[in-house]
Amino acid sequence: MIWVRFAVLIALFPAGCFPFPGLPNWESRDISRPRSTDTVQYGKASWYGDKEHGNRSASGEVFNRYAYTAAHKELPFGTVVRVTNLENRKHVTVRINDRGPYVRGRVIDLSYMAAESIGLVRSGVAEVKIEVLSTPSKRSESLFVSLYTVQAGSFRTREKAYGLKRELSRVTDEEVRVESFAFEGNTYYRVRVGRFRERKDAEMLRVVLRKRGYVASIYVE
């Protein structure tokens, strides 16, 4: 009956007071989280990259787990942020080139290399502070709010992009703009229409443009 007495002895120890060394401590730290602002966000960060390495990210770039990049649901591609691990105060600067994370309660997914530099790989998840250092976005709203836009075309020449802009300006009252961006050594010009807080509004515009023969897709800015 030794095993019975041993089971009773275990039951008598309160949680967190188990006497045997080497066992993991699952107690989570409760760090006070300040209020987020238009350029600073607080929340939980995680990391990714083992399965995604070598695949295309949402921006079209090839994902590299050893590059200092990150995925965010709202921040525009090309935005540079400083991420500080609030548990050890280590920080890293990364560029947003992907969308995610898609786990509820998390606000940013760091590449493996970025996560390693702030001690996040082992814990997997940590409370962080995200500060926007620079962004290609021209919008005046908070960068941490999802804005939806409709892209009607992407071209290698400015002339074709501005030609489409003139066409679209005659069929919609929404703002039509041409945005240039560099990708793998080439410059492209994308034509985008409107900025919407509600995806359903962007969807309505997409349907209208497609009925008129335009190739239209919804993007998060």
C-alpha positions in Angstrom: 0.0 0.0 0.0 3.0 2.3 -0.4 1.6 3.8 -3.6 -1.7 4.7 -1.8 0.2 6.6 0.9 2.3 8.3 -1.8 -0.9 9.4 -3.6 -2.4 10.8 -0.4 0.9 12.7 0.3 0.8 14.3 -3.2 -2.8 15.4 -2.7 -1.9 17.2 0.6 0.6 19.5 -1.1 -1.0 22.8 -2.4 -0.6 23.8 -6.0 2.8 25.4 -6.7 4.4 23.8 -3.7 5.4 20.4 -5.2 8.6 19.4 -3.5 10.4 17.7 -6.3 13.0 19.8 -8.3 13.2 20.0 -12.0 9.4 20.2 -12.7 8.1 23.1 -14.8 6.5 26.1 -13.1 3.3 26.9 -15.1 2.5 30.1 -13.2 2.0 32.9 -15.7 3.2 36.4 -14.9 0.5 39.1 -14.9 2.1 42.2 -16.4 0.2 45.5 -16.2 -0.7 46.5 -19.8 -1.0 50.3 -20.5 -3.5 51.7 -22.9 -2.6 51.6 -26.6 -2.4 54.8 -28.7 -2.4 55.6 -32.4 1.3 54.6 -32.7 1.9 52.4 -29.7 0.2 49.0 -29.1 0.4 46.6 -26.2 -0.5 43.0 -26.4 0.7 39.4 -26.7 3.4 38.4 -29.2 4.2 35.0 -30.5 6.6 33.7 -33.2 6.5 31.6 -36.4 8.7 30.5 -39.2 9.5 26.7 -39.1 6.8 25.7 -41.5 6.6 29.0 -43.4 10.3 29.4 -44.2 10.7 29.8 -48.0 7.0 30.3 -48.7 5.4 33.6 -49.9 4.2 35.9 -47.2 1.0 38.0 -47.6 3.0 40.9 -49.0 4.4 38.6 -51.7 7.9 38.5 -50.3 9.5 35.1 -49.6 9.4 34.5 -45.9 12.8 34.1 -44.2 12.8 32.9 -40.6 16.2 34.5 -40.2 15.1 38.0 -41.3 13.9 40.6 -38.9 10.3 40.7 -40.0 6.8 40.2 -38.5 3.2 39.6 -39.2 0.5 42.0 -38.0 -3.3 42.1 -38.9 -3.6 45.9 -39.3 -0.2 47.6 -39.8 0.6 48.5 -43.4 3.3 46.4 -45.2 6.6 48.2 -44.9 5.9 49.6 -41.5 8.9 49.4 -39.2 8.2 48.8 -35.5 10.2 48.3 -32.3 8.9 45.4 -30.3 9.9 45.3 -26.6 9.4 42.2 -24.5 7.9 43.6 -21.3 9.1 40.6 -19.3 12.8 41.2 -19.8 12.9 44.7 -21.5 14.8 43.3 -24.5 13.7 44.9 -27.8 14.1 44.4 -31.6 13.3 46.4 -34.7 11.3 44.5 -37.4 9.5 45.3 -40.7 5.9 44.2 -41.3 5.6 42.0 -44.4 2.9 39.5 -43.5 -0.6 39.1 -42.0 -1.4 37.5 -38.7 -1.4 36.2 -36.0 -4.7 34.3 -36.3 -4.7 33.1 -32.7 -7.2 35.0 -30.6 -5.6 37.4 -28.1 -2.3 37.9 -30.0 -1.3 41.1 -31.8 2.0 40.3 -33.6 3.9 37.3 -34.9 7.7 37.7 -35.0 10.0 35.8 -37.2 12.2 33.2 -35.5 15.3 35.4 -35.5 13.4 38.4 -34.1 11.8 36.3 -31.4 15.1 34.8 -30.5 16.7 38.2 -30.0 14.2 39.2 -27.3 14.0 35.9 -25.5 10.6 34.9 -26.9 11.3 31.5 -28.6 11.4 29.5 -25.4 8.3 31.0 -23.8 6.4 31.1 -27.0 4.2 34.0 -26.0 5.0 37.2 -24.1 3.5 40.6 -23.4 5.1 43.2 -25.6 5.0 46.9 -26.5 4.9 47.8 -30.2 6.1 51.2 -31.3 5.7 52.5 -34.9 9.1 53.9 -36.1 8.2 54.6 -39.7 5.4 53.7 -42.2 4.7 54.2 -45.9 1.1 54.8 -45.1 -0.4 58.2 -45.8 -3.6 57.6 -43.8 -4.5 59.8 -40.9 -6.3 57.2 -38.8 -4.7 55.0 -36.2 -2.4 52.5 -37.8 -3.7 49.8 -35.4 -7.2 50.0 -36.9 -8.1 47.8 -39.9 -8.9 49.8 -43.0 -10.0 48.0 -46.1 -9.4 49.1 -49.7 -10.2 47.8 -53.1 -7.3 47.3 -55.5 -8.3 47.5 -59.2 -4.9 46.9 -60.8 -1.1 46.7 -60.5 1.2 47.8 -63.2 4.9 48.1 -64.0 4.4 51.5 -65.8 3.0 54.7 -64.3 1.1 55.5 -67.5 -1.1 52.5 -67.3 -1.7 53.0 -63.6 -2.8 56.7 -64.0 -4.8 55.7 -67.1 -6.9 53.4 -64.9 -7.1 56.0 -62.2 -8.7 58.4 -64.6 -11.2 55.7 -65.7 -12.2 54.8 -62.2 -12.6 58.5 -61.1 -15.4 58.7 -63.6 -17.3 55.7 -62.2 -16.9 56.2 -58.4 -17.0 59.0 -55.9 -14.4 57.2 -53.7 -10.8 58.4 -53.6 -8.7 56.7 -56.3 -5.0 56.7 -55.8 -1.8 55.3 -57.3 0.7 53.9 -54.9 4.2 52.8 -56.0 6.1 50.1 -54.2 9.4 48.2 -54.8 9.4 44.4 -55.0 12.4 42.2 -55.8 14.2 45.0 -57.6 11.2 46.2 -59.6 8.9 49.1 -59.1 5.1 48.5 -59.4 2.2 50.9 -59.4 -1.1 49.7 -57.8 -4.4 51.5 -58.2 -6.5 51.5 -55.1 -10.0 52.8 -54.4 -11.4 54.1 -51.1 -10.6 53.3 -47.5 -13.3 51.6 -45.3 -13.5 50.7 -41.7 -16.1 48.0 -42.5 -15.2 45.2 -44.8 -18.8 45.0 -46.1 -18.4 48.6 -47.6 -15.3 47.5 -49.4 -17.1 44.4 -50.6 -20.0 46.5 -52.1 -17.5 48.6 -54.1 -15.6 45.5 -55.2 -18.9 44.0 -56.6 -19.7 47.2 -58.4 -16.3 47.4 -60.0 -16.3 43.8 -61.1 -19.7 44.2 -62.7 -18.1 47.0 -64.8 -15.4 44.7 -65.9 -12.6 45.6 -63.5 -10.5 43.1 -61.7 -11.0 44.2 -58.1 -9.8 42.6 -54.8 -10.0 43.7 -51.2 -6.8 44.4 -49.2 -6.1 45.4 -45.6 -4.1 48.7 -45.4 
